[in-house]
Amino acid sequence: MITTQQSLTLLKNTKWGAWALVCLYVSLFSGVVVGIQYEYTTPYYSSVSIDLIVPFGDYFRSLHFYSSQFFFVFSCAHLLFVYKETEKYTKGDWIKLTSILPVTLLLLFTGYILRGDSTGSSAGIIGENIVLAIPLIGDILNDLLFSITETGMRKIYIHHVISLDLLVLILLWSHLRKYRMFLRDHLFVLTFTFCLPILIAAPLEPDQLGITYISGPWFFLGLQELLRNFSPLLAGVIVPCCFLLAIYSLRPPATRNRFALTFISAWIILYTILSLIAYLR
């Protein structure tokens, strides 16, 4: 019988970082295949056409979807289990490392919006309203990032396929330069990532008349529940920013900032509970 200590050791020794890079490369490759066929002026029609008309289009769209999700999950696990090893990092290196997570979330979020289905359309409207709620600079940020109401999906598409990808690669550059990773050493995760789209297609949800509640992306559920009870500024800007600031201040060793560690733990627990509530609605 495997003890708790053995389980933790096994998790710590898992090559989460290498798995994340494998999924990143698969995501970039499949993203190019899907992006060539995608037309941002007709997002939902384009997504459906990719699935139904383009040869193996549904497979590559699903491959891009799952590999991107795995990259984020594995990156979180990697940061958690190598946390103590980052003590030698400078403050700038730590901020760059942890900034990969919110940028990746923004990449996933824009990917949901580009689907153009009921979930994507709702996510786009909510995201735009959250940005517009920011005092003084809300209009400027919305014009830079979203502006869906005025320009449709054009800016979302540009950021998803160019701006945010470049930003992730820039933030990862020090890692990519230091650590070599060979695909042959990670055939399990590579095989799983390539086989999963055959078994489970990526979601694509048409508009449903009479439906008044639409669940957002899995990582957005807790925020969605907060928005039901609080203003967009508090729920969509202040609460997430407090979490990011706590992460940035938690550079090892954690003992130097126990308040940030306590705050992050409580935040994650509360967000998980809110996500479960939203999921069960």
BALONU-668035 format. One line per 8 residues: their letters; for each residue x, y, z of C-alpha. Coordinates in nm, 2 decimals. Layout:
<pts>
a> X,Y,Z ~ ... .
</pts>
This chain:
<pts>
mittqqsl> 0.00,0.00,0.00 ~ 0.14,0.34,-0.10 ~ 0.17,0.58,0.19 ~ 0.09,0.95,0.17 ~ 0.46,1.04,0.18 ~ 0.53,0.80,-0.11 ~ 0.25,0.96,-0.31 ~ 0.39,1.31,-0.25 .
tllkntkw> 0.74,1.19,-0.35 ~ 0.60,1.04,-0.67 ~ 0.42,1.36,-0.75 ~ 0.72,1.57,-0.68 ~ 0.94,1.35,-0.91 ~ 0.70,1.36,-1.20 ~ 0.83,1.57,-1.49 ~ 0.55,1.83,-1.48 .
gawalvcl> 0.76,2.09,-1.64 ~ 0.86,1.87,-1.93 ~ 0.50,1.75,-1.97 ~ 0.39,2.12,-1.99 ~ 0.64,2.19,-2.26 ~ 0.53,1.88,-2.46 ~ 0.17,2.01,-2.44 ~ 0.28,2.36,-2.54 .
yvslfsgv> 0.45,2.24,-2.85 ~ 0.15,2.02,-2.94 ~ -0.08,2.32,-2.88 ~ 0.13,2.55,-3.10 ~ 0.14,2.29,-3.38 ~ -0.24,2.22,-3.37 ~ -0.31,2.59,-3.33 ~ -0.14,2.66,-3.66 .
vvgiqyey> -0.35,2.39,-3.83 ~ -0.68,2.52,-3.69 ~ -0.59,2.89,-3.73 ~ -0.53,2.85,-4.10 ~ -0.89,2.73,-4.14 ~ -1.05,2.97,-3.90 ~ -1.24,3.29,-4.01 ~ -1.29,3.54,-3.73 .
ttpyyssv> -1.57,3.72,-3.91 ~ -1.80,3.42,-3.87 ~ -1.67,3.25,-3.55 ~ -1.93,2.99,-3.48 ~ -1.99,2.90,-3.85 ~ -1.61,2.87,-3.89 ~ -1.58,2.64,-3.58 ~ -1.86,2.42,-3.71 .
sidlivpf> -1.71,2.42,-4.06 ~ -1.37,2.31,-3.92 ~ -1.54,2.02,-3.74 ~ -1.76,1.91,-4.03 ~ -1.59,2.00,-4.35 ~ -1.21,2.03,-4.30 ~ -1.04,1.69,-4.32 ~ -0.96,1.59,-3.96 .
gdyfrslh> -1.06,1.93,-3.85 ~ -1.26,1.81,-3.55 ~ -0.95,1.61,-3.44 ~ -0.71,1.90,-3.46 ~ -0.95,2.14,-3.29 ~ -0.99,1.90,-3.01 ~ -0.61,1.84,-3.00 ~ -0.55,2.21,-2.97 .
fyssqfff> -0.82,2.24,-2.69 ~ -0.69,1.96,-2.47 ~ -0.32,2.03,-2.52 ~ -0.37,2.39,-2.42 ~ -0.57,2.29,-2.10 ~ -0.30,2.04,-2.01 ~ -0.02,2.30,-2.06 ~ -0.19,2.52,-1.80 .
vfscahll> -0.26,2.23,-1.55 ~ 0.09,2.09,-1.58 ~ 0.25,2.43,-1.54 ~ 0.06,2.49,-1.22 ~ 0.18,2.15,-1.09 ~ 0.53,2.22,-1.20 ~ 0.54,2.55,-1.01 ~ 0.39,2.39,-0.70 .
fvyketek> 0.64,2.10,-0.68 ~ 0.96,2.30,-0.77 ~ 0.87,2.60,-0.55 ~ 1.15,2.55,-0.30 ~ 1.40,2.51,-0.59 ~ 1.33,2.87,-0.71 ~ 1.49,3.03,-0.40 ~ 1.79,3.13,-0.62 .
ytkgdwik> 1.56,3.32,-0.86 ~ 1.56,3.70,-0.85 ~ 1.24,3.89,-0.79 ~ 1.22,3.97,-1.17 ~ 1.27,3.60,-1.26 ~ 1.00,3.50,-1.01 ~ 0.75,3.75,-1.15 ~ 0.82,3.63,-1.51 .
ltsilpvt> 0.78,3.27,-1.40 ~ 0.45,3.32,-1.23 ~ 0.32,3.56,-1.50 ~ 0.30,3.26,-1.73 ~ -0.01,3.14,-1.55 ~ -0.24,3.44,-1.59 ~ -0.12,3.49,-1.95 ~ -0.20,3.13,-2.02 .
llllftgy> -0.54,3.17,-1.87 ~ -0.60,3.47,-2.09 ~ -0.50,3.25,-2.39 ~ -0.75,2.98,-2.28 ~ -1.01,3.25,-2.23 ~ -0.97,3.40,-2.57 ~ -0.98,3.05,-2.72 ~ -1.32,3.00,-2.56 .
ilrgdstg> -1.44,3.33,-2.70 ~ -1.33,3.25,-3.05 ~ -1.54,2.94,-3.06 ~ -1.84,3.17,-3.10 ~ -2.08,2.93,-2.94 ~ -2.31,3.00,-2.65 ~ -2.03,2.97,-2.39 ~ -1.78,3.16,-2.60 .
ssagiige> -2.02,3.45,-2.68 ~ -2.12,3.48,-2.31 ~ -1.76,3.47,-2.20 ~ -1.67,3.75,-2.44 ~ -1.95,3.98,-2.32 ~ -1.86,3.92,-1.96 ~ -1.49,3.98,-2.02 ~ -1.56,4.30,-2.20 .
nivlaipl> -1.79,4.43,-1.92 ~ -1.53,4.34,-1.66 ~ -1.26,4.54,-1.84 ~ -1.50,4.83,-1.90 ~ -1.57,4.84,-1.52 ~ -1.21,4.94,-1.45 ~ -1.20,5.32,-1.36 ~ -1.02,5.56,-1.59 .
igdilndl> -0.84,5.30,-1.81 ~ -1.13,5.06,-1.88 ~ -1.22,5.20,-2.22 ~ -0.85,5.20,-2.32 ~ -0.79,4.85,-2.21 ~ -1.11,4.72,-2.38 ~ -1.01,4.89,-2.70 ~ -0.67,4.72,-2.68 .
lfsitetg> -0.78,4.37,-2.57 ~ -1.14,4.31,-2.66 ~ -1.37,4.57,-2.83 ~ -1.59,4.28,-2.94 ~ -1.90,4.51,-2.97 ~ -1.73,4.74,-3.22 ~ -1.48,4.52,-3.40 ~ -1.61,4.17,-3.35 .
mrkiyihh> -1.35,3.89,-3.30 ~ -1.06,4.06,-3.49 ~ -0.86,4.18,-3.18 ~ -0.94,3.86,-2.99 ~ -0.81,3.66,-3.28 ~ -0.49,3.86,-3.32 ~ -0.41,3.84,-2.95 ~ -0.49,3.47,-2.94 .
visldllv> -0.27,3.37,-3.23 ~ 0.01,3.63,-3.21 ~ 0.03,3.86,-2.90 ~ -0.03,3.62,-2.62 ~ 0.16,3.33,-2.78 ~ 0.47,3.56,-2.81 ~ 0.43,3.68,-2.46 ~ 0.42,3.32,-2.32 .
lillwshl> 0.73,3.23,-2.52 ~ 0.91,3.54,-2.40 ~ 0.82,3.46,-2.04 ~ 0.93,3.10,-2.09 ~ 1.25,3.18,-2.28 ~ 1.49,3.14,-1.98 ~ 1.34,2.80,-1.92 ~ 1.35,2.70,-2.28 .
rkyrmflr> 1.71,2.80,-2.30 ~ 1.82,2.62,-1.98 ~ 1.64,2.29,-2.00 ~ 1.65,2.05,-2.29 ~ 1.35,1.83,-2.35 ~ 1.32,1.53,-2.59 ~ 0.98,1.41,-2.70 ~ 1.10,1.05,-2.70 .
dhlfvltf> 1.14,1.07,-2.32 ~ 0.78,1.16,-2.27 ~ 0.59,0.92,-2.50 ~ 0.32,0.85,-2.24 ~ 0.19,1.21,-2.21 ~ 0.24,1.26,-2.58 ~ 0.04,0.95,-2.67 ~ -0.23,1.04,-2.42 .
tfclpili> -0.26,1.39,-2.56 ~ -0.29,1.27,-2.92 ~ -0.54,0.99,-2.84 ~ -0.78,1.18,-2.61 ~ -0.93,1.39,-2.90 ~ -1.02,1.06,-3.07 ~ -1.23,0.96,-2.77 ~ -1.37,1.29,-2.66 .
aaplepdq> -1.43,1.58,-2.89 ~ -1.37,1.94,-2.77 ~ -1.70,2.11,-2.66 ~ -1.89,2.33,-2.91 ~ -2.23,2.44,-2.78 ~ -2.50,2.60,-3.01 ~ -2.73,2.87,-2.88 ~ -3.02,2.71,-2.69 .
lgityisg> -3.35,2.90,-2.68 ~ -3.50,2.94,-2.33 ~ -3.17,2.88,-2.15 ~ -3.11,3.16,-1.90 ~ -2.79,3.03,-1.74 ~ -2.48,2.93,-1.93 ~ -2.18,2.79,-1.75 ~ -1.85,2.95,-1.85 .
pwfflglq> -1.51,2.78,-1.89 ~ -1.41,2.56,-1.60 ~ -1.15,2.81,-1.48 ~ -1.40,3.09,-1.50 ~ -1.68,2.93,-1.29 ~ -1.58,3.07,-0.96 ~ -1.55,3.42,-1.11 ~ -1.89,3.37,-1.27 .
ellrnfsp> -2.04,3.29,-0.94 ~ -1.88,3.60,-0.78 ~ -2.03,3.81,-1.06 ~ -2.37,3.69,-0.96 ~ -2.34,3.86,-0.62 ~ -2.09,4.14,-0.66 ~ -2.00,4.42,-0.91 ~ -1.77,4.35,-1.21 .
llagvivp> -1.50,4.57,-1.06 ~ -1.49,4.38,-0.73 ~ -1.55,4.03,-0.86 ~ -1.37,4.05,-1.19 ~ -1.08,4.29,-1.12 ~ -1.00,4.33,-0.75 ~ -1.04,3.97,-0.63 ~ -0.82,3.82,-0.91 .
ccfllaiy> -0.57,4.10,-0.88 ~ -0.53,4.04,-0.50 ~ -0.46,3.67,-0.58 ~ -0.19,3.77,-0.84 ~ -0.03,4.02,-0.60 ~ -0.01,3.75,-0.33 ~ 0.15,3.51,-0.58 ~ 0.40,3.77,-0.69 .
slrppatr> 0.49,3.84,-0.32 ~ 0.54,3.47,-0.24 ~ 0.89,3.43,-0.37 ~ 1.07,3.16,-0.17 ~ 1.12,3.10,0.11 ~ 0.75,3.11,0.20 ~ 0.83,3.18,0.56 ~ 0.91,3.54,0.47 .
nrfaltfi> 0.55,3.60,0.39 ~ 0.31,3.38,0.58 ~ 0.02,3.61,0.53 ~ 0.04,3.58,0.15 ~ 0.06,3.20,0.19 ~ -0.25,3.19,0.41 ~ -0.43,3.43,0.18 ~ -0.35,3.22,-0.13 .
sawiilyt> -0.46,2.90,0.04 ~ -0.79,3.05,0.16 ~ -0.85,3.21,-0.19 ~ -0.80,2.88,-0.37 ~ -1.03,2.69,-0.13 ~ -1.30,2.96,-0.16 ~ -1.27,2.97,-0.54 ~ -1.30,2.59,-0.56 .
ilsliayl> -1.62,2.60,-0.35 ~ -1.76,2.88,-0.57 ~ -1.67,2.68,-0.89 ~ -1.85,2.37,-0.76 ~ -2.16,2.58,-0.68 ~ -2.15,2.73,-1.03 ~ -2.10,2.39,-1.19 ~ -2.39,2.23,-1.00 .
r> -2.64,2.50,-1.10 .
</pts>
